[in-house]
Amino acid sequence: MKGFTLLELLVVVALISLLALIVPPALFNDTTRQFNKAVDSALLTLRRARLEAVMEKKSRTVTFSSRPPEADDEESWYRDGIEVVFSGDDVQPQIVKVSFFPDGSSTGGVLTFKDNRLRRRISIHPQSGRVSIERE
């Protein structure tokens, strides 16, 4: 007799169903983790620029670009596949710049980081220069 028994087919279907439940969340978690690390690195870059502006009494600017930075860019942030939108603009500029001044203030605004399905926002207070992640 050739072929498979009903029990063997049920076991195979059960295993495939189990894998379908386990594998996508594992892949999604890795993508989410990488996205969050990238946004956290942008947050740290902004906070470091603010601190350096106050400590060195010299303005600092962080550039967010849609393409890799040039070698001479002092403070720039770029991650492939992550789009940065400034203050909810509908049109995505090629370059977004945030400046921090010696008195601790900044140009202010809200940066929205997006990839295919994830989104996080960083707000920069204009008077205090305080940089924080907005919780969604």
Steps between C-alpha positions, in 0.01 A plus 500: 500500500638839401421842648462654844260417778257755635696514827825583319330777304349645818839502673662682205218758486529554876877554475462747212232689695723515805791637296270758341412626846857512631714626210328832399498648854869413537580681174279796595667534840844514337385770257338696782812468714723631218263791433489593870880485522527736202256750656678473835829580325337812348380598848851462641649698210258787569564495875877494447479797262299698757749417775798596281333829402457598865836370622707643215288817468476439127196421284462142380285371214388142439412412142250226412536399138322261265837388363836413657689802638806649340832432674528860624159509674575558869168395655280297270260210537396258226350150499407318182126437478400753768333822391517812718221758476531832682196643686246299300584649161318328215796552269814314606804725466832347400666638813364591845718708735457554873721761667588541867631828639740582788215616727341152476222599262444346158314540174245257649247285322389140469687234304297200384698188414321257268569176326252270325278443806669656803493861616656691792523869579767708668402846622745783553384788721608834348563697823663233713644284221369195690492191279253221575327207335124532470326184616229366272 
